[in-house]
Amino acid sequence: MKKLIVFGTGHLAKALLPTFLAQSYYQIILIHYNEEVIQQLKQQFPECEVKSKIDWELQRDDVLLLLVKPQQARKALLNVGVSLIKKCLIISLMAGINTKSLFLLTQNQRIIRVMPNIANSTNNGANAVFINPNLAKQDVEIVKTLFSKSGKLYELLNEEEIDVFAAILSCSAYFYIALKGMVDTLISHLGFDPLNAMNLMHQIINGSISLLEPDSYQSLSEGCSKAASKGGITEQGIKVLQENDISKIFSQAILSGVAKAQAFQKDLNEEIQKGLNKPLT
Ligand SMILES: NC(=O)c1ccc[n+]([C@@H]2O[C@H](COP(=O)([O-])OP(=O)(O)OC[C@H]3O[C@@H](n4cnc5c(N)ncnc54)[C@H](OP(=O)(O)O)[C@@H]3O)[C@@H](O)[C@H]2O)c1
């Protein structure tokens, strides 16, 4: 049976595992170095094998998912050694580390980068994939099958776009902050208890999203004008948002995230490529 080795079993790995488990043609092996964590993983994911390290040679049909933090990658891969992972397909979900650096760290050319988000756990993920044009069609199919079931897969033409995409994924956190501001207002100023406030706001936002057409930019402004009648209550609130230049605030947040992602990848790759001219053994 083909093996799917999950190297790094933190937040994202746990969000992705249910969809991987649904794809029964893989035997899933989780790797963690700590015995206590191994026992927890065994309880949480009884369908998976859990091992403390990769100490066998991965085969051509096997898939290695890199899910450690980018800063941990060099040390983690050094511990494995290139001879064990040179045949398998490698899918890196790590931000920042580009394919050139990944090749230096693994000596394996079969590398695909995917940038997923946590909403894969509810099959609403937004996943970006960068596929090196030299990669075999079968490898591309493996990645598409693994990630398209848990959300949408956006194919990127340039690898640099992955860092921009990573920063764009942060929009879900910005959205939660905006939502929290609204829920907190209901609680602090309008006498709602937290449960009712959250429940009501969840329904309002769900309804608002259901009215949007994902392929129509226009549906955004249409939705806004339908919700706000002239001289009405909503228009009054929109005026406050506009006076405070809400669009500019979101724009600054997104662009500062993009700048941070680009600087992060530059430093990380320079460090790996300078310090590592020879393969790991
Ligand atoms: N979270 C997201 O929404 C998201 C989105 C897109 C991409 N990513 C990428 O996904 C990766 C994981 O993110 P995350 O949020 O899941 O981070 P995380 O929760 O910190 O998970 C990383 C895991 O790797 C483990 N680890 C560290 N060194 C290891 C080693 N030598 N061998 C085996 N396991 C090791 C860590 O264990 P200990 O903590 O016990 O040391 C931890 O369980 C990152 O590269 C990130 O860039 C994350």
The ligand as a MOL file (V3000), in Angstrom:
LIG
                    3D

  0  0  0     0  0            999 V3000
M  V30 BEGIN CTAB
M  V30 COUNTS 48 52 0 0 0
M  V30 BEGIN ATOM
M  V30 1 N -1.2880 26.9180 10.3110 0
M  V30 2 C -1.6790 27.3090 9.1070 0
M  V30 3 O -2.8180 27.7640 8.9090 0
M  V30 4 C -0.7470 27.1770 7.9270 0
M  V30 5 C -1.1730 27.6190 6.6540 0
M  V30 6 C -0.3180 27.4480 5.5550 0
M  V30 7 C 0.9270 26.8510 5.7270 0
M  V30 8 N 1.3230 26.4680 6.9680 0 CHG=1
M  V30 9 C 2.6440 25.8260 7.0990 0
M  V30 10 O 2.4560 24.5730 7.7140 0
M  V30 11 C 3.5760 24.2410 8.5410 0
M  V30 12 C 3.0550 23.8160 9.8970 0
M  V30 13 O 2.3210 24.8770 10.4810 0
M  V30 14 P 1.5290 24.6470 11.8440 0
M  V30 15 O 0.7350 25.8760 12.0820 0
M  V30 16 O 0.8790 23.3220 11.8320 0 CHG=-1
M  V30 17 O 2.7790 24.6340 12.8750 0
M  V30 18 P 2.9230 23.7940 14.2240 0
M  V30 19 O 1.5900 23.6550 14.8730 0
M  V30 20 O 4.0420 24.4030 14.9970 0
M  V30 21 O 3.3630 22.3380 13.6940 0
M  V30 22 C 4.6830 21.9880 13.4180 0
M  V30 23 C 4.8830 20.5990 13.9920 0
M  V30 24 O 6.1630 20.0970 13.6020 0
M  V30 25 C 6.7080 19.4360 14.7370 0
M  V30 26 N 8.1620 19.2850 14.5840 0
M  V30 27 C 9.1390 20.1870 14.8100 0
M  V30 28 N 10.3550 19.6410 14.5740 0
M  V30 29 C 10.1420 18.3620 14.1870 0
M  V30 30 C 10.9820 17.2700 13.8340 0
M  V30 31 N 12.3160 17.4090 13.8200 0
M  V30 32 N 10.4170 16.1040 13.5040 0
M  V30 33 C 9.0730 15.9360 13.5300 0
M  V30 34 N 8.2100 16.9140 13.8820 0
M  V30 35 C 8.7370 18.1170 14.2070 0
M  V30 36 C 6.2970 20.3180 15.8940 0
M  V30 37 O 6.4070 19.6510 17.1180 0
M  V30 38 P 6.6880 20.4710 18.5000 0
M  V30 39 O 5.8400 21.7070 18.4480 0
M  V30 40 O 6.2710 19.5010 19.5370 0
M  V30 41 O 8.1440 20.7930 18.4890 0
M  V30 42 C 4.8370 20.5970 15.5160 0
M  V30 43 O 3.9950 19.5660 15.9320 0
M  V30 44 C 4.4610 25.4930 8.5780 0
M  V30 45 O 5.5780 25.2810 7.7700 0
M  V30 46 C 3.5960 26.6020 7.9970 0
M  V30 47 O 4.3650 27.4970 7.2190 0
M  V30 48 C 0.5250 26.6120 8.0770 0
M  V30 END ATOM
M  V30 BEGIN BOND
M  V30 1 1 1 2
M  V30 2 2 2 3
M  V30 3 1 2 4
M  V30 4 1 4 5
M  V30 5 2 4 48
M  V30 6 2 5 6
M  V30 7 1 6 7
M  V30 8 2 7 8
M  V30 9 1 8 9
M  V30 10 1 8 48
M  V30 11 1 9 10
M  V30 12 1 9 46
M  V30 13 1 10 11
M  V30 14 1 11 12
M  V30 15 1 11 44
M  V30 16 1 12 13
M  V30 17 1 13 14
M  V30 18 2 14 15
M  V30 19 1 14 16
M  V30 20 1 14 17
M  V30 21 1 17 18
M  V30 22 2 18 19
M  V30 23 1 18 20
M  V30 24 1 18 21
M  V30 25 1 21 22
M  V30 26 1 22 23
M  V30 27 1 23 24
M  V30 28 1 23 42
M  V30 29 1 24 25
M  V30 30 1 25 26
M  V30 31 1 25 36
M  V30 32 1 26 27
M  V30 33 1 26 35
M  V30 34 2 27 28
M  V30 35 1 28 29
M  V30 36 1 29 30
M  V30 37 2 29 35
M  V30 38 1 30 31
M  V30 39 2 30 32
M  V30 40 1 32 33
M  V30 41 2 33 34
M  V30 42 1 34 35
M  V30 43 1 36 37
M  V30 44 1 36 42
M  V30 45 1 37 38
M  V30 46 2 38 39
M  V30 47 1 38 40
M  V30 48 1 38 41
M  V30 49 1 42 43
M  V30 50 1 44 45
M  V30 51 1 44 46
M  V30 52 1 46 47
M  V30 END BOND
M  V30 END CTAB
M  END
